[in-house]
Amino acid sequence: MQIHGAVPQEAFAGELPQGVTCVGIPTSAGVLTAAFIDEAVAGIAPEAKSASLADQGPRAGDQPGSVPALLVPGFTGSKEDFTPFLPYLAERGRSACAYSQRGQADSAAPEGVENYRLADFVGDLIEVARAMGASERPMHLLGHSFGGVIARQAAVVAPELFRSVTLFSTGPRPPESMRWTPLRQRLLSSTTGKKLSAWYISQFLSSDPRDELIAQRAMVTSEDSLMGAAVILARYPDVSLPLRQSGLPVLIAHGVGDTVWPEQMHREEAALLGARYEVISDAKHSAQLENPAALADVCAAFWADVEAGRN
């Protein structure tokens, strides 16, 4: 399956994992950068040699039985939060694409916080999904943290584009602590604040060697994007009922040590939605980095069950 309109894109920082390719996807916000892996490279270990896709054009999997997955990163994040995870999905026979949301890392960053409303982020996700061919062949959607907030809304607005929704380390409404997110973001907007923010983010990761990447990303990510996302996180609406009415199969997953949203909130949402509920061992808020094999197993099993009608 072609990623319509995609153009080659250099990696934001460091080397890409084997089998992963970067592209730029034109949207109304500008070019959003993305990283994908094709299931055609399934069978390689994360450290193995990559299959070359250079002569085939940007692709996100075109095997008849493959339903690709679209991965959405969280607050202060980017596609780089998923690039090490993509080979684990390919090993399980799954094509996947992660993109950096507007204002994140090397994606387009419109000026002005008014360009970072909930509807703007949701619109971008829908455009990326359509560029991946979701209008003709719905795909699996996974949102992490703030990315899960955007994924929920997109699934409600355009359920016809998706086969399933995975809500990963994200909650149906803001916990009490997030009401202060906009104020904290204002305090962190200075250069010194950004460096402190990069350090703080790294504390959520059990054993993440990417400190340089995190610091570099914190310095270039749009302040308007961060402020807009902070406001959204403080007041986004609960769309659990419309999501249930959409009929989409839902997986709710989080790390066993994740405290960003209370565990009870995850459990209650799973019960309301009739969703599958999984807790990832040896992980906190970013299981895709902390225990990628376990998260990949959970996602791959869920997606296979959805495709087989066992959800």
N, C-alpha and C positions, 0 to 999 in steps of 0.2 A: 504493500500500500504506500503510495506516494504521500509525502507531506507537501501539500499544494503550495507553491510559491516559495518554498524554503530555499535558502541560499547558504553556501558554506560559511562557517563561523569558526574563528580561532577559539581555543580553550581560554577561559577567563584567567586561570592561574594554575601553573603546574601541568603535569602530564595527565592525560585522560586514562582511565582504566582501559585495558585491552577490550576491544570490541565496541567501544563507545564512540559515537560521532557527534560533533556539535554542529548545529545549524541555527540560522536566524529565520524566524517566522514573521512575515509582515502582518501587522494588525492595525487597527485604527489608532492605537497608542504609539505606533512605530514598530520597529523590529524587536521582538522578544526573543531572547536567546534560549535555545533548548538543547538537550542532550538525549540521544536515543540509542537503544540497542535493538538489533533485529534478532528474532529467534533463529535466524539463519546461522548465527554464531553459537547457538546452544551446543553444549558439549565441551566448550572451552572452560577451563578453570579461570578464576578472576585474574591469575597471573600469567595465563597462557597467551600465545600469539593471536592477535586479532585477525578476523577475516576482513579482507579489503572490500569496502563498499564504494570506493572512489569512482568507479566506472558505472555505477548503477544509479547514481543520483540519491538524494535524501530519501530514506525509506523508514517506515516504522513497522515493518513486518508485513509480508504479503502471502504467507502460507494460508491455504484454504481454511485450516482449522484454528488459526491463531486469532484470538481477539486481543488487540493491544490494550495496554493500560496507560492512562495519562496520570502523571504524578504532579501534585501541586505543593510547592514548599511553603514554609511558614514565615512568621514575622522575623525580620532581620535575616532571613535565609535567602536561598537561591537554588538553582538547579544543582549546584555543587553539593548540596545536602543529599542528593540522590545518585550522583554519578558513581560513587563506589558501590552502590546497591544494585545498579542495573545489571551487572554480570550475574548476580545471584538469581535474578529473574530469568535471564536468558538460559542459565543452567537448568531451570525448571520449565523450559520450553515456552517462555513468555516474552514477547516484544513489549517494550515500554519506552515512554518518552516523558522526561521531566523538563519543565520550562521555568525560567526566572520570571516572576511577575513584574509588572511595570514598576520601574524604580529600583529594582533589585540588581545588584552587581552590574553586569554589562548589558542589561536589557534597557530598552528605551525608557527615558525618565522625563515625562512632561513636566514643565515647571508649574508650580502652584498647587497647594494642598487641595484645592477644589477639584483637581484631576485625579484624586485618589479616594473616591467614594466607593461604597460597597458595590454599587451598580457598575462602576468602571472595572473593578477587578473581576466581577462576575462576567461582564461582557468580554473581557480578554480571554477568560477560560473557554467560553463558548466559541470564540473565534478560533482559538488554537484547536479545539476539538473538531471543529468543522474542517480546518485545514488538514487534519489527520484523517478525514473521511468519515467522521462519525455520523454525518447526515445519511450516508448510505449504509454504514455498518457501525452501529453503536458500540462503544468501548467501555471498559472498566475505568472508573474514576477513583482516585485515591487522593485525599487531602490531608496534609500534616499540619497540626496546630492551627495557625491562622489560615493556612491553605485549606484546612478542613471547614472553616467558616465559609470560605468562598465556594468550596465544593458543594456544601449543603445547599446554598442558595442557587448555584447553577443547576443542580439536579432538580430543584423545584421549578425553576424557570424553563428549563429545556430537558425534561426527563427522556424525551425521545432520542437523545444523543448518547445515552448511557445504558449499559447492561447491568451495572451494579455500582454501588458507592461504598468505599471504605473510608471510614472516619477514624483517622489515626492520631492518637494523642491530641484530641480536640473535643470540646464540649458543646452542648446545644445552646448554651447561653453563657454570658460572662460570669465567672465566679467573682465574689466580692473583691478579691485582690486586684482584678483587672480594671476596676473603676478608676484606679489611680494611674493607669497606663499612660494616658496623654500627658499628665503632669511629669511623670518620670521621663517620658520621651523628650519633653522640653529641656529638662535638666541635662539630658545626655546628648543634646544637639551640638554642643561645642566639640572641637577637635579632641580635647582631653576627655570629654564625655564619651565620644565614640570609642576611644581606646579602652576606657573603662567598660563600655558596653561589650566590646569584643571579648574582654577577659571574663565578664560575667556570663556571657553566653557559653563560653568554653567550659564553665563549671557544670553545665547540665550534661556534659558528655563524659561518659565513664573513662574512656581511653582514646581520645581523639587526637591524632598527631597533626591535625591541620591548623594549628594555631596561626601560622603565617597567613593562610588563606582567610581565616575568620577575621583577622585584623585588617587585611587588605580589603575585604568585602565591606567591613564596617566603615572604612574610610571613603568608599566610592558610592555606596548605596544612597539614594536620594533622601534628603532630610524630609522633603514633602511627602515622599512615599511612607517613610517611617511614621510621620505625624498622622497621616491619613489612616494608616493601618491601626495606629494606637487608638484613635477615636473610634474606629469600627469595633475593635476588641472591647472597648469599654461599654458599648451599647448595642451590639448587633442583636437582631430579633431571633427568637426561638421559632424555627420553622419545622419542628418535629412532626406536627400534625400534617402539614402539606406534604412533607417528605413521605410519611406513611401512606398518604392517599395516592402518591405517585405510583405505588406498587413496586418500586425498585428494591431489589435485594440489598441489604445493608450489612456490613461488617463493622463492628466497633472494636478497636484494638488500642492498647496502650502498654507501655512498659510497667513492670511490677513496681518500680521505684518512681514512677511519674507522679508528681504532686501538683502540676500546673493547673489541671482541672481535678476536682475531687473524684475519687474512685466511685463514690456513691452516685455522682452525677452520671458517670458513664453507664453504670448498671441500670439506673432508672431509664435512661434514654434507650438502652438496648431492649428493656422490657416493653417500653411504649411502642417502639418500632417493630418489635418482633425480630430484632436483629441478632445475628451471630455475635457472640461476645468472646474475645480472646485477650488474655494477659500474656505479654511477652516476658519471659524470664531474663534475668541478667541485663535489664535495660531500664532506662529512665525515660526522658522525654523524646529521645531520638533513636529508637530501636533500629532504624535503618542503618545507623552507624555503629551502634553498640552491640547489637546481636542480629546482624543482617540475615544470617541463614535462617534463624527462627522466624523472623518476620516474613521472609520470602516463602517459607513453608506454609505459613498461615494464609498469606495472600493467594498463593498458587492453589492451595486446596479449596479456598472459598470460590475463586473464579472458576475452577474446574467444576465445582458443584453447581454453580449458577448455570454454566453452559450445559450441564447435563440435566438441569431441571430438578436438582436435589436440594436447592436452597430452602 
